[in-house]
Amino acid sequence: MDDSVPRQMRTAATALLNALAGPERELAAHPFDADAQRRWIEYRPRPRPGVCVADLDRTARKAAHRLLATALSPHAYAQAMGIIALEEVLDRQEGWRRGRHSDDYWVVVFGDPARDDHWSWRFEGHHLSVTMTVLGDRIFPTPVFLGANPARVSYAGRPVSRPLAPEEDLARELLDAIGPLGRATAIVADRAPDDLRSGTSPVAQARIEPLGLRAGGLGPSARAMLDQLVALYLDRLPAELAAGEAVRVAGGDLHFAWQGPTTPGQRHYYRIQGDDLLIEYDNTSDDGNHPHTVLRRPHSDFGDDILATHRSTHPH
């Protein structure tokens, strides 16, 4: 029996659509060529295409979460659930003024997963955006965005909730591993940017200049630490997809750049760039307690490069 990730996604997306009543299905099902809605990333609390999880019955809501789980490894799915739950924490922190809630997430499917060769889907809301594009038995698994607000909730100095801890801690371990000379090259600015450089643009600004420290100049221990940091982001995906992404980026030149102070608790940012690889992390809001992180393919987010070739050779 085919238990591949593409098969799992097709099965889960079909089950979701079948679980939706007429009005909900109309909101959730869009044609694949609705490019403006399909090529989309929005991690702020804004209106977005799709059907809201809050409006679904129990069966459909569970189907939406099962679809999301096909795109994430077990630990990344746990991170995503922690991020969703933080909406209630943030709402309390803000005095319940904005009415945030943990069902304020949308799911949308483009094309027919049961019949079409190419189709895609997205699960998205505040601080979570996961898009998967499927072409036959191939999956193009970006963008994948995870954020958190608050980044850390503590009791007596001990963290109670910190869903994106590895993304910060491994980067700091890398800074330690590269030593003073390496840090002098890797730290390219004293002040962090206000947000991710790629932002909410459907195109991840392929011309973002690679800055900082080249991986080729690292010693063995520091290079191993950089590889661990890259693997952390790739391993957000199921093992089958993460392994494919690791092969895809292996051997390519990488740059690591840091902006802002290196003292914990202050506003900071880093990015890793390679050939068709962009990893960004910023923790620049709320005095460094509000991170955004994203894994993108600047040339092939949403399957753009392969779909362009496919369309040129297969008239529609």
Stockholm file with secondary structure:
# STOCKHOLM 1.0

chainA/1-316         MDDSVPRQMRTAATALLNALAGPERELAAHPFDADAQRRWIEYRPRPRPGVCVADLDRTARKAAHRLLATALSPHAYAQAMGIIALEEVLDRQEGWRRGRHSDDYWVVVFGDPARDDHWSWRFEGHHLSVTMTVLGDRIFPTPVFLGANPARVSYAGRPVSRPLAPEEDLARELLDAIGPLGRATAIVADRAPDDLRSGTSPVAQARIEPLGLRAGGLGPSARAMLDQLVALYLDRLPAELAAGEAVRVAGGDLHFAWQGPTTPGQRHYYRIQGDDLLIEYDNTSDDGNHPHTVLRRPHSDFGDDILATHRSTHPH
#=GR chainA/1-316 SS CCCCHHHHHHHHHHHHHHHSCHHHHHHHEECTTCHHHHSCCCCSSCCCSSEEGGGSCHHHHHHHHHHHHTTSCHHHHHHHHHHHHHHHHHHHHTTTCSCCCTTCEEEEEESCTTTCSEEEEEEEETTEEEEEEEETTEEECCCEEEECSSSCEEETTEEEECTTHHHHHHHHHHHHHHHHHHHHHHEEESSCCSSCSSTTCSSCCTTCCCCSEEGGGSCHHHHHHHHHHHHHHHTTSCHHHHHHHHHHHTTCCCEEEEESCCSTTSCEEEEEEETTEEEEEEECSTTTCCEEEEEECTTTGGGHHHHHHHHHHSCC
#=GC SS_cons         CCCCHHHHHHHHHHHHHHHSCHHHHHHHEECTTCHHHHSCCCCSSCCCSSEEGGGSCHHHHHHHHHHHHTTSCHHHHHHHHHHHHHHHHHHHHTTTCSCCCTTCEEEEEESCTTTCSEEEEEEEETTEEEEEEEETTEEECCCEEEECSSSCEEETTEEEECTTHHHHHHHHHHHHHHHHHHHHHHEEESSCCSSCSSTTCSSCCTTCCCCSEEGGGSCHHHHHHHHHHHHHHHTTSCHHHHHHHHHHHTTCCCEEEEESCCSTTSCEEEEEEETTEEEEEEECSTTTCCEEEEEECTTTGGGHHHHHHHHHHSCC
//
